[in-house]
Structures are given as C-alpha cells and as structure tokens.
Amino acid sequence: MAASTSEERTGIFNLRHLTGERCPACGGTGALRVDSENIDEHFEVEKRTLITECPRCAGTGYVAAAG
C-alpha cells in the first residue's frame, strides 16, 4: 500500500467561502463572459464569446463580506 502524499485532496476548504460572499460582477464564477457580434467582409455575422478573469474578485468568485 502506498503512503499518502501531501498533494492528495484532504477535504480542506477555503476560509474565504465562509467569510466572503459571491461576487456580484461574475455571479461567483470568477469569469466574465462578453458576447460580441461582428460583420465580416462577406456581410456574414460572426458571433464570439470572450471569457476573461473577473477583475473585481480576481477570478476567485468571492469578495470580502461587508463588515
């Protein structure tokens, strides 16, 4: 039987999940989605979704609880 390593999941949780609240800017996902449409040279509509890290919560999905 192999010895357990420190990299295994131990069930430790992030304290921020208890003291913080979900980020209102990204809804707790940590990512912002921006949909855009562009018309190309053939007059066809190109739809794209840009996914970026939420700047308000730095991608964590949580912000500090209001004191």
C-alpha positions as CSV (number, residue, x, y, z in Angstrom):
1,M,0.0,0.0,0.0
2,A,1.4,3.4,-1.0
3,A,2.0,6.1,1.6
4,S,-0.3,9.1,1.3
5,T,1.2,12.3,-0.1
6,S,0.6,15.8,0.9
7,E,-0.8,16.6,-2.5
8,E,-3.9,14.4,-2.1
9,R,-7.2,16.0,-1.5
10,T,-7.8,16.2,2.2
11,G,-11.1,17.9,2.4
12,I,-9.6,21.2,3.4
13,F,-11.8,24.2,2.5
14,N,-11.0,27.8,1.8
15,L,-12.0,30.0,4.7
16,R,-13.0,32.7,2.2
17,H,-16.0,30.6,1.3
18,L,-17.3,31.0,4.9
19,T,-16.5,34.7,5.4
20,G,-17.0,36.0,1.9
21,E,-19.9,36.5,-0.4
22,R,-20.3,35.6,-4.0
23,C,-19.0,38.3,-6.4
24,P,-21.9,40.3,-7.8
25,A,-20.0,41.1,-11.0
26,C,-19.5,37.5,-12.1
27,G,-22.1,35.7,-10.1
28,G,-19.5,33.7,-8.2
29,T,-18.0,32.0,-11.3
30,G,-14.7,34.0,-11.3
31,A,-15.1,34.7,-15.0
32,L,-16.8,37.3,-17.1
33,R,-18.3,36.5,-20.5
34,V,-18.7,39.2,-23.1
35,D,-20.7,38.3,-26.2
36,S,-19.8,40.2,-29.4
37,E,-21.0,40.3,-33.0
38,N,-19.0,41.4,-36.0
39,I,-19.8,41.6,-39.7
40,D,-17.1,40.3,-41.9
41,E,-16.2,41.3,-45.5
42,H,-18.8,38.9,-46.8
43,F,-21.5,40.5,-44.7
44,E,-21.8,37.5,-42.5
45,V,-22.3,37.9,-38.8
46,E,-19.5,36.4,-36.6
47,K,-20.5,35.7,-33.0
48,R,-17.8,35.3,-30.4
49,T,-17.7,35.0,-26.6
50,L,-14.8,36.4,-24.8
51,I,-14.1,34.8,-21.4
52,T,-11.9,36.7,-19.0
53,E,-11.0,36.7,-15.3
54,C,-13.3,38.8,-13.3
55,P,-11.3,41.9,-12.2
56,R,-13.4,42.6,-9.1
57,C,-12.7,39.2,-7.4
58,A,-9.5,38.3,-9.2
59,G,-11.1,35.1,-10.5
60,T,-11.9,33.6,-7.1
61,G,-15.7,34.2,-7.3
62,Y,-15.8,35.6,-3.9
63,V,-15.5,39.2,-2.4
64,A,-14.9,40.2,1.2
65,A,-18.0,40.2,3.3
66,A,-19.4,43.6,4.1
67,G,-18.4,44.4,7.6
